[in-house]
């Protein structure tokens, strides 16, 4: 896993030969403050997103089990869960609110949807003009092509501005077969704040 010293949850991890999982913050007007407010008032049904990720890595034994748990568990904050499996077509972005799934974007090999790209914005909405990392990310991935995209080229996509910005702490590339590689990042000025 890739994590921070002292943090007991998980944000990014690989369960070898089973699945990969990472969580991404979802900006939403129904943000985490509502979930934390409920938690303070005694409602303990919802999970902290990093703890749910840890529970999935410890308890799920397959891609489908992991996907099922991530889609059903109530959360304290909205999030994107990006889940990859070990079989062709096993890859999904699960867009979550506190109480429900807002969307599921999956790989679809028959319709040439061979990759998924997730930033901090809902896949069905246009990203804001001041933080459009999706368009350049898609251009980069498509320019490499499916046959040429590997660890180094994917790292290059994720480490190139504007995908790399001042809020980027680390970049991780992982597969169920090869494991996890993470790099601490520092976007040198000039660099966008988000």
N, C-alpha and C positions, 0 to 999 in steps of 0.2 A: 504494500500500500504506500501511497504518498500522503503524508500528514504533517502536522506541526507538533513540535515538542510539547508534551503535556496534554495534548488533545486526545480524549478517549473515544471520540466518534471517528468515523471514516468519511472522507470525501471522495477518494479515488482508490480503487483496489482491483485486484485480479484474483479470481478463484481459479487456480490452474486447471486447464482442460474443461472448465465449466462455463464461466462467464466473466465479463469485465463490467465494472460499474463505476460511474462518476456522477456527482451531483453538481448542478450549476444553479446559482441564485436566479430566481425569477422576480423581476421587478413588477409589482402589482399593487394597485391601490388598496387591496385587501391584504396588506403585507403581514409580516410576522408579528407585528405589535398586537393584532387581534388574537392570534394563537397564544402569545405569551400572556396576555391579559386573562384569557380563559384558564390558562395553566395556573396563574397566580391565584385565581378564584377557586381552585381546587379541581378543575376538570383535567384529569390525567390520562384521558383516552388517546390524545394526540401524542405523536413522537417528535422529538427533535430530529431534523433531517439527517444529521451525521450519525445519530444513534440508530436510526432506521437502516441506514446504509450498513452500519456495523452488524446489526441483527441479520440483515439479508446475507451478508458475506459469511456469517457464522452458521446460519440455519438453513438457507436454501441450498438444495443439491442439484439444481438445474436452472437453465435459462428461464424456462416456463414458470418454475416455482418463484424465482426472483421477480419476474414480471408481475405475477399475481399479487405478491406481497406489496410491491411498490404501488400497485394500482388501487389497493384496498385500504391500506392503513391511513388513518387520519393523521394530518401533519400540523405542526405548530407554525410553519411558514410555507409559502408557496415555493415550488422548486421545479427544476427540470432534472429528471433522472435519465441518464444516457446508459443504456444497457446493451452489451454485445454478447453474442453467444459463440458456440463452437461449430455451428452448422451454417451452410449457405442460407442467407435470408434472415438470420437471427441478428437483428439490430433494431433498436427502437429508441425513440425519444418520448418519454412520458411527461406530459405537461400537467403539473398538479397545482390545485388550489389547496386550501386547508382541508376541505371536506370531500373533494371529488377530483376525478380525472377531467381535465379540460380538453385534452387532445392527445392523440397517439400518432406519431409519425414513424413509419417503419420502412425498412429496406424492402424493395420489390424488384427482384432480379429480372422478372419477365417484362417489366416496363422500364428497364434500364435505370432504375434507382439504386445504384450500387454503393452509394455513400449517403451519410446524413451529416449535416453541419448544424451545430447549435450554438447560438450566442445567448445573451441574456434577454432575448425578446421572443415572444410567441411566434412559432414558425409560420402561422397563417397571417400575421400582421407585417406590414412594412416596417423595417427598423427605422428609428428616428434618424434624421439627416445628420445629426451630430455624432452618431455612434453606429454607422453602418459598417460592421465587420463582416456581415453575411455575404454581401455582394463580392468584395475582394476575396474572401475565403473560398467562395464557390468558383470564382474565376481561376484561382490558383489550383484548386483540386482538379478541376476539369482540364487545365493546361497540362498537368502531370499525366492524367489519364489513369484508368484502372490498372493497366499492366505495369505502369512505372511508379505507382504510389507505394512507398514503403516507409520505414521508420524515419530515414533521413529526410525524404521529401515532405512527409507529413509534419515533421518537426519544423522544417523551413516554412511551411504554410502557417503554422501556429506561432512562429517566432518572427514574423514579418509584420511591420506596421501596416494597417491599423489593428490587426488581430492581437499583436503585442502592444500593450498600453501601460500606463502607470499603475493600473489596478491588477495587472498580471503578476502573480506571486511565483507560480511555477507552471511549467508545461510538462504534460505527461503523454507519452505514447505507449499503448499497451495492447497486447493480444493474449488470448487464452493459451496460445502455443508458446510464445516467446517471453511472456511475463511483462514486467513494467519497467519503463525507463522514465525518470523524471529529472528535470533541470530547473534550478532556481533561475528566475528571470529578473532582469533589470533593464527597463526601457530607458535608454539614454536620451536626454533632452537634445533636440526637440521631440516631444512625445505627447500624444493626447492623454488627458487625464482619465479617460474611459474609452 
